[in-house]
Amino acid sequence: MKATPTAMPEVLVFEPKVFGDSRGFFYESYNAREFFEQTGQNANFVQDNHSRSARNVLRGLHYQIRQPQGKLIRVIHGAIFDVVVDIRRSSPFFGRWIGVELSAENCRQLWVPPGFAHGFVVTSDSAECLYKTTDYWSPEHERSILWNDPELAIDWPLSGEPMLSGKDSHGVLLADAEVFA
Ligand SMILES: Cc1cn([C@H]2C[C@H](O)[C@@H](COP(=O)(O)OP(=O)(O)O[C@H]3O[C@H](C)C(=O)[C@H](O)[C@H]3O)O2)c(=O)[nH]c1=O
């Protein structure tokens, strides 16, 4: 598992070693020892999530203001443009975003530590995402930042208007959001 820092160095792209043969392929999708070696963190993942979305579905930008979740995201069908926003006021990257293509094809995974808002848009006909989280879902602590906040100016690869949940249609601007110290 090779880990590559992104423009926000705490956010890492993992590329697993994929063993292909005439039967298909095999790879370790998670290895706690390797995760620690690559991140220096003993992530205690407590929840696995699985979502499926159609093209142009945009989920996000979500975070939990309490019980913030670290997330290890991968795609097992289709492709997404995965976006992370640093919402830690003390960070030199506060208000900055990065986007990474995760797909069943590239087998890449994204490690998003606690302290970031997370979202993605589906760029294939459909996509299935699996992700581990380091804390439990806590709906009362869930917050949404508006996907098209002009201050963030995220360059979403959209083909037309995105398909949003009611919650995501009413996200708040970063300037008005509860953020981390
Ligand atoms: C997140 C979550 C949701 N739910 C229930 C609540 C709703 O009845 C249903 C759909 O929830 P929601 O519309 O919040 O799902 P997403 O829009 O995919 O939310 C996720 O999308 C972005 C990309 C994230 O990073 C988070 O993991 C998460 O916020 O699943 C649960 O039962 N457990 C959970 O952990």
The ligand as an SDF file (V2000), in Angstrom:
LIG
                    3D

 35 37  0  0  0  0  0  0  0  0999 V2000
  -24.1130    8.9760    7.2550 C   0  0  0  0  0  0  0  0  0  0  0  0
  -25.1220    7.9930    7.7910 C   0  0  0  0  0  0  0  0  0  0  0  0
  -26.4400    8.0130    7.3780 C   0  0  0  0  0  0  0  0  0  0  0  0
  -27.3360    7.1030    7.8930 N   0  0  0  0  0  0  0  0  0  0  0  0
  -28.7190    7.1370    7.3960 C   0  0  0  0  0  0  0  0  0  0  0  0
  -29.4070    8.4710    7.5580 C   0  0  0  0  0  0  0  0  0  0  0  0
  -30.3110    8.5670    6.3490 C   0  0  0  0  0  0  0  0  0  0  0  0
  -31.5680    7.9400    6.6320 O   0  0  0  0  0  0  0  0  0  0  0  0
  -29.6000    7.7320    5.2800 C   0  0  0  0  0  0  0  0  0  0  0  0
  -28.8680    8.5760    4.2650 C   0  0  0  0  0  0  0  0  0  0  0  0
  -28.0650    9.5010    5.0010 O   0  0  0  0  0  0  0  0  0  0  0  0
  -27.3720   10.7300    4.2450 P   0  0  0  0  0  0  0  0  0  0  0  0
  -28.3280   11.3140    3.2520 O   0  0  0  0  0  0  0  0  0  0  0  0
  -26.7930   11.6300    5.3100 O   0  0  0  0  0  0  0  0  0  0  0  0
  -26.2070    9.9870    3.4740 O   0  0  0  0  0  0  0  0  0  0  0  0
  -25.0210   10.7160    2.6880 P   0  0  0  0  0  0  0  0  0  0  0  0
  -25.5100   11.9600    2.0370 O   0  0  0  0  0  0  0  0  0  0  0  0
  -24.3960    9.6680    1.8650 O   0  0  0  0  0  0  0  0  0  0  0  0
  -24.0130   11.1320    3.8490 O   0  0  0  0  0  0  0  0  0  0  0  0
  -22.6600   10.7650    3.7980 C   0  0  0  0  0  0  0  0  0  0  0  0
  -22.1090   11.4860    2.7420 O   0  0  0  0  0  0  0  0  0  0  0  0
  -20.8300   12.0650    2.8560 C   0  0  0  0  0  0  0  0  0  0  0  0
  -20.1090   11.8610    1.5650 C   0  0  0  0  0  0  0  0  0  0  0  0
  -20.0120   11.6860    4.0080 C   0  0  0  0  0  0  0  0  0  0  0  0
  -18.7990   11.8840    4.0150 O   0  0  0  0  0  0  0  0  0  0  0  0
  -20.6380   11.0840    5.1920 C   0  0  0  0  0  0  0  0  0  0  0  0
  -20.1400    9.7780    5.3530 O   0  0  0  0  0  0  0  0  0  0  0  0
  -22.0950   11.0310    5.1710 C   0  0  0  0  0  0  0  0  0  0  0  0
  -22.5640   12.2710    5.6620 O   0  0  0  0  0  0  0  0  0  0  0  0
  -28.6710    6.9010    5.9930 O   0  0  0  0  0  0  0  0  0  0  0  0
  -26.9760    6.1370    8.8050 C   0  0  0  0  0  0  0  0  0  0  0  0
  -27.8060    5.3090    9.2370 O   0  0  0  0  0  0  0  0  0  0  0  0
  -25.6690    6.1140    9.2400 N   0  0  0  0  0  0  0  0  0  0  0  0
  -24.7180    7.0000    8.7680 C   0  0  0  0  0  0  0  0  0  0  0  0
  -23.5370    6.9090    9.1680 O   0  0  0  0  0  0  0  0  0  0  0  0
  1  2  1  0
  2  3  2  0
  2 34  1  0
  3  4  1  0
  4  5  1  0
  4 31  1  0
  5  6  1  0
  5 30  1  0
  6  7  1  0
  7  8  1  0
  7  9  1  0
  9 10  1  0
  9 30  1  0
 10 11  1  0
 11 12  1  0
 12 13  2  0
 12 14  1  0
 12 15  1  0
 15 16  1  0
 16 17  2  0
 16 18  1  0
 16 19  1  0
 19 20  1  0
 20 21  1  0
 20 28  1  0
 21 22  1  0
 22 23  1  0
 22 24  1  0
 24 25  2  0
 24 26  1  0
 26 27  1  0
 26 28  1  0
 28 29  1  0
 31 32  2  0
 31 33  1  0
 33 34  1  0
 34 35  2  0
M  END
$$$$
